[in-house]
Amino acid sequence: MYFSNVINNPIFSKVIEGKVFKMAHRFEDVSNGTTVYLYFGNPSNSNRTFTLATIEVVSQGQGRIDLSKSFTVDSAGTDITPINLNFGSTKTSKASVKHGGSYSNITQNLSIAVPGGSSVRALGALSEIGEFTLMPADSEILIQFTNTSASTIDCSVKLIWVEE
């Protein structure tokens, strides 16, 4: 029964085709009041449309998440190499994924609070920002996490998307 549900899942069929990719990045020792950035872009020359299936942020303490699709890249961050969820596939992602960097002229399009407490009462939390967002070639998003927990914490961001 379970296996038939997996087979009938439209994302799983794309995994079999080698078209589903994933990235995850952990930001360590994020001090109170600090903002960290994750950039995700579909380059103009990709000839693909991305279907962003999952944007997930996990944090050891409370914070704020902001998602923006209008901003200026002042200096690019460090590249993150996505993995193909079909380990037998030779297809590689066309996505540009980076952590860090500096940005300006940021227009917030989505803002979410991350619960979790602070200091010794920090519980941690998972926040799902969105799913099934279509990104044509030459589009990009910026995910920002700001620590408001009054202590130093780790947080991570995970993205899953289909490229066709």
Stockholm file with secondary structure:
# STOCKHOLM 1.0

chainA/1-164         MYFSNVINNPIFSKVIEGKVFKMAHRFEDVSNGTTVYLYFGNPSNSNRTFTLATIEVVSQGQGRIDLSKSFTVDSAGTDITPINLNFGSTKTSKASVKHGGSYSNITQNLSIAVPGGSSVRALGALSEIGEFTLMPADSEILIQFTNTSASTIDCSVKLIWVEE
#=GR chainA/1-164 SS CHHHHHHTCHHHHHHHHTCEEEEEEEEEEECTTCEEEEEEEECTTCCCCEEEEEEEEEESSCEEEEEEEEEEEEECCEECCCEESSTTCCCCCCCEEEESCEEEEEEEEEEEEECCCCGGGCCCEEEEEECCEEECTTEEEEEEEEECSSSCEEEEEEEEEEEC
#=GC SS_cons         CHHHHHHTCHHHHHHHHTCEEEEEEEEEEECTTCEEEEEEEECTTCCCCEEEEEEEEEESSCEEEEEEEEEEEEECCEECCCEESSTTCCCCCCCEEEESCEEEEEEEEEEEEECCCCGGGCCCEEEEEECCEEECTTEEEEEEEEECSSSCEEEEEEEEEEEC
//
